[in-house]
Amino acid sequence: MIVFDNVSKQYPDGTMGVDGLSFTADEGQITVLVGPSGCGKTTSLRMINRLLEPTGGSILVGDADVMSQNVVALRRQIGYVIQNSGLFPHRTVLGNVASLPIMLGMSRKDARARAHELLETVGLDASYAKRYPWQLSGGQQQRVGVARALATDPPYMLMDEPFSAVDPITRAQLQQEFLRIQSEVGKTIVMVTHDIDEALTLGDRIVMLRTGGHLAQNATPRELLRNPADEFVANFVGRARGYGALGFTSDVQLDIQPARSVRIGEQTANDDEWLVAVDDESRPLGWLRTDDEGIAQHADVEHATIITRADGTLRDIMDAALSSPNGRGILVHEDGTLRGVITLEEVTRAIRVSKGL
Ligand SMILES: Nc1ncnc2c1ncn2[C@@H]1O[C@H](COP(=O)(O)OP(=O)(O)OP(=O)(O)O)[C@@H](O)[C@H]1O
């Protein structure tokens, strides 16, 4: 657990970076600090591992005030991931991930074995191990940064805009992988972002700051969307409030209909009818209309269709229906096999029910 108790940071020139901030980052959860530029997010984060020192109040990591802990011992418990990864440029990927455990006394062999494991965890195969950071894309560098922070298996992680230097698609991918990793490792994480969508996607709890380093609201993503504390919070959450609120798994029962499907290469009598094309393992590829001879061809599949899980969020399911050429979304089971289809009307009904309309 990390606790901020009435914490302030006044810089030597008199600027109040953070002013009387209190919040708790619970064990095993992701707490996201979010807010406009200059509101004190990074200042708050850097006081946790004592890159900066508070001028008022106290910060507890575990049970002890950070100011009473030995700095080296404190930082050993805290993984730190920053924007642009901050990798050692002259060390290989493997060297970057293994260096801290070696410094802390792990044998070279064990540290390298662990580094290989971690690279796999963050989605980099063995061929990347010998490369240098400059030989990687921005997204790959961020993955190495996350692997490095996990290498000593610290109970706490601080992450400062970890996914902001990459393109939106890579970013979404990294976010999802990060959530998967966190579901396995269960670290106590404090993350900084200026992006409300990222905060809503990743945060178990969101601590929103306003200019001057004051707390604006401390809430779960759901509460923040439903009950913004004031106009500032409502404006900051902004466009995300309507559509974004659908980004949570809903408990509304959906009427999913069976789908007419066809395997590629198969002959079907249903020409001029939309069918779900599936592969040999019954995984859908997209919608397709068979040709005159009724043969399902790969080239005829509408690949722009978004296919999503039947137990996903209403937002994903709505995307599936909206991206379909016929207003019906293709849904899959957890293992990727075809579950059925859902009409846009049914999605709309589910949205109304979930919102109590
Ligand atoms: N060394 C410093 N000396 C004086 N003021 C500083 C110093 N570092 C930061 N500040 C000020 O403290 C305030 C908070 O800065 P901080 O970097 O924590 O904001 P932030 O929310 O992380 O911003 P951003 O999203 O732009 O990175 C700002 O007004 C900033 O100008």
The ligand as an SDF file (V2000), in Angstrom:
LIG
                    3D

 31 33  0  0  0  0  0  0  0  0999 V2000
   12.1980   21.9730  -10.5340 N   0  0  0  0  0  0  0  0  0  0  0  0
   11.1010   22.7330  -10.5350 C   0  0  0  0  0  0  0  0  0  0  0  0
   11.1420   24.0200  -10.0980 N   0  0  0  0  0  0  0  0  0  0  0  0
   10.0300   24.7770  -10.0630 C   0  0  0  0  0  0  0  0  0  0  0  0
    8.8140   24.3490  -10.4520 N   0  0  0  0  0  0  0  0  0  0  0  0
    8.7270   23.0990  -10.9060 C   0  0  0  0  0  0  0  0  0  0  0  0
    9.8480   22.2270  -10.9860 C   0  0  0  0  0  0  0  0  0  0  0  0
    9.4400   21.0270  -11.4810 N   0  0  0  0  0  0  0  0  0  0  0  0
    8.1190   21.1660  -11.7150 C   0  0  0  0  0  0  0  0  0  0  0  0
    7.6880   22.3920  -11.3780 N   0  0  0  0  0  0  0  0  0  0  0  0
    6.3200   22.9080  -11.4500 C   0  0  0  0  0  0  0  0  0  0  0  0
    5.4830   22.1220  -10.6160 O   0  0  0  0  0  0  0  0  0  0  0  0
    4.2130   21.9580  -11.2260 C   0  0  0  0  0  0  0  0  0  0  0  0
    3.9260   20.4840  -11.3480 C   0  0  0  0  0  0  0  0  0  0  0  0
    4.8290   19.8860  -12.2810 O   0  0  0  0  0  0  0  0  0  0  0  0
    4.7380   18.3630  -12.7040 P   0  0  0  0  0  0  0  0  0  0  0  0
    5.8830   18.0760  -13.5990 O   0  0  0  0  0  0  0  0  0  0  0  0
    4.5810   17.5430  -11.4960 O   0  0  0  0  0  0  0  0  0  0  0  0
    3.3840   18.3600  -13.5240 O   0  0  0  0  0  0  0  0  0  0  0  0
    2.7120   17.2000  -14.4060 P   0  0  0  0  0  0  0  0  0  0  0  0
    1.3030   17.1410  -13.9650 O   0  0  0  0  0  0  0  0  0  0  0  0
    3.5200   15.9800  -14.3130 O   0  0  0  0  0  0  0  0  0  0  0  0
    2.8000   17.8480  -15.8600 O   0  0  0  0  0  0  0  0  0  0  0  0
    2.9570   17.1940  -17.3220 P   0  0  0  0  0  0  0  0  0  0  0  0
    1.7130   16.4130  -17.5940 O   0  0  0  0  0  0  0  0  0  0  0  0
    3.0640   18.4030  -18.2030 O   0  0  0  0  0  0  0  0  0  0  0  0
    4.1980   16.3580  -17.2930 O   0  0  0  0  0  0  0  0  0  0  0  0
    4.2800   22.7000  -12.5570 C   0  0  0  0  0  0  0  0  0  0  0  0
    3.7080   23.9600  -12.3770 O   0  0  0  0  0  0  0  0  0  0  0  0
    5.7470   22.8000  -12.8320 C   0  0  0  0  0  0  0  0  0  0  0  0
    6.0370   23.9410  -13.6020 O   0  0  0  0  0  0  0  0  0  0  0  0
  1  2  1  0
  2  3  1  0
  2  7  2  0
  3  4  2  0
  4  5  1  0
  5  6  2  0
  6  7  1  0
  6 10  1  0
  7  8  1  0
  8  9  2  0
  9 10  1  0
 10 11  1  0
 11 12  1  0
 11 30  1  0
 12 13  1  0
 13 14  1  0
 13 28  1  0
 14 15  1  0
 15 16  1  0
 16 17  2  0
 16 18  1  0
 16 19  1  0
 19 20  1  0
 20 21  2  0
 20 22  1  0
 20 23  1  0
 23 24  1  0
 24 25  2  0
 24 26  1  0
 24 27  1  0
 28 29  1  0
 28 30  1  0
 30 31  1  0
M  END
$$$$
